[in-house]
């Protein structure tokens, strides 16, 4: 038998062995399969959201300054932060395009701590979310934040999180795509959900278009260019 024939025989035997004993799938692969198996009707089974609040002047919460000092130790807001937080508390849709270090995270963290309800934050940057969870829990001296995703190994954390035990709940895009929408609807119906925020959204679109394209509901839509901040200096 020639060397080429020997190699072909070895390759055939290896393929047969892999078919009989396929390698274990990673969690990401399992999540991808679950997403692909989803029927669009699963997302349509929930009742439609309530009508948006009427437009008009946004009321100012006079107690925000006290909460800012209590939870973050600051005696004043940075430019634009108070307006964003008041808009969130007034149930308005808000889009914030600020430079890194400008104070965007406070705009969704403070409302949750101020109201004692859950803010759900979706981001593709796991390490950044882990840092924010660690910092928030240390800063408040108690468990106010949790991260759900493949990095979370404690199943009790997920159960408590969906029950509204944390004011700041960070989710990966994969987690929100696999049953997360229904969970959010349930939290909203129970009166435990204050807001849902998408952080680093431009990174999320880029990531979903590349390694996990089935997470992107509009694969033919080009990634939008973020509007530069009018106040770029931190």
N, C-alpha and C positions, 0 to 999 in steps of 0.2 A: 504494500500500500504506500502510495506516495505521501509526502509530507502534507500536501494540500488536502488530500483525502482525509488524512488523520485530523487535521484542523477542522474540516467540515464536520466530521463525526463528533469531535469534542464539542463544537458549537451546537450541534443538534441535541446532544445529550444535556448540555447546560440549559438550553431553552426548555427542554422537557422537564428538567428538574425545577426550573422557575415556575412553570405552569402548575406543577404539583404542589410546590411550596412557595407561593407568592410572598414577597416581602411585606411586612406590616406597613399599613398606610399611616402617614403622619396625620396630626390633627388638622393641619391646613388642608390636606387632601380630602379628609372626611368632611370638613366644612364646605369645601368646594362642591363635593358631590351632593351634599344636602341642599345647597343653593340651586344647583342645576335641576334637582328633582322637584323643586318648588313649583306649585301651580299658581298662576297669577291670581286665581280666585282666593288664595289664602290672604292676600293683601286687601281684598275687597270685602272680606267677611265682617270687618269691623264697621261700626256706625260712622257716618261722615262726621268730620270735626264741626264744632260749633262755629257759628258765624263770627268773623273777626269783630273786635270791638270797634265802635264808631271812631272816625278820625276826629281830630280836633286838638286843642291844647293838651299836653301831657302833664298831669298833676305832679307836684313835687312832694316827695315823702319827707317830712321834717325830721324823722327819726333815723334817716340814713347816716347822718354824720356821727351819731352815737354808735351805730353798728360798725361803721368804718373804724372808729377808734377801738371799739371792744374787740373786734375780730382780727384786725390787721395792724393796729397800733398807729394808724395815720390820723393826723388831725385835720387833713384836708384832702380833697380829691385832686387828681391830675386833670388837666384840661380835657373835657369831654366825657370823663368817666361818670360823673353824676347824672348827666343827661341820658347816657346809655342805660344806666341802672334804672332810672325812673321810667324809661320807655319799656324796659323789660317788665317791670312791676305793673305797668299799665297794659300788659298783654299785647304789646305791639311787636311786629316783626322787625328785627334789627340786623343790619349788616355793618360790621366794623372792619375797616381796612387800615390798620396801624402797623408801624414798624415793630420789629422785635424789641421787647423791653419797654414798650409804650404803656403797658398796663391793661391788655385785653382780657387776661384771665380773671382779673378782679371783677370785670363786668358780668360774668356769670357766676362767680363764686360768692360774691357779696349778697346778691338777691336770695340765693338758697339759704345761706346762714342767717340772713335777716328775717326770712319768712319761716324758717324751720321746715322747708319742703325740699324735695330732691331736684337738683339740676343734673340732667344727663348730658355728658360731654362726649362726643364721638370724634376720635382722632386716629390717624394711622401711625402716629409717632409714639410707640409704646414706651420707649425710654423716657420721653418727656412726660407722659402721663404718670409713670411710676414716680418720677421726681416730684410732680405736683401732689400726688397722693401722700407721699412721705412728708413733704413740707407742710401740707394742710393738717395732717394728723398731729405732727409735732407742734405746729403753731397753735393749734386749738387745745392741745393737751388731752385729746380724746379721739376716738375713731369717727371722723366726719366724712372720710373719703375712702373709696374702694375702686379697684380696677378689675373689670371682667374681661377675660380673654384667655388665650392659651397659657399666658404667664401666671394666671391665678389657679393655684393648686388646691385651695380650700373650698370644697363644695358648699360649706355652710355660709360662706361670704356671699355667694350668688343668691342663695335663698333669702338671706337677710336684706340684700341689696334691693331685690324686686319687691320686698315688703316695705321699702321706704326707710330702712334703718340708717342710711347714709345721706347726708345733704349733697354730697358731690359724688356722682357715679360716672366713672370713665369707662367707655366701651370702645373696642376696636371695630372697624367697619365690618369685619367678619362676624363679630358677635351680634351686631345690630341686624345683620342680614339674615341670620339663622334664628328666627323666633323672637328677635328683639322688638320688632314693631308691635306684635301682639302684646308683649309684656308692657310696653310703654302705654298702650291703650288701656290696659288694665290698671296701671298706676294712675293714669289720668282720671279714669272713672272712679277710682277710690279716693281721689282728691289729694294724692301724695306727690304728683308731678308738678313742678313749678315751670320748668322750661327745658328745652332741648337745644343744645348748642353744637355746632360743627366747628371744631378748631383745626387750624392748618388745612382748610378745605382744598387749597390748591395742590397740596401734597397728596391728599386723598384721591383726587381725580387722576393725578399722574400715576400713583401706585396701582390703582384699580385698572388703569388702561394697560399696564405692563405685566406684572406677575400674576394678577388674578383678574383677568378681563371679565369673568362672569359676575363680578360684583358691580360692574358698571352698567346701569340700566340703559345708557345711551352710548353704545360703543362707537357710533359714527360721529358723535358730537365732539368737536375740538375742545381742548382745555382752555377755559377763559383766562385772560391775563388779568391778575388782580390790579385794582385801581391803586396807585400810589397814595400814601397817606399825606394829607395836607399839613400834618405836623410830624415830620419825620424824626425830629430830634427827641430822644428819650428824656 
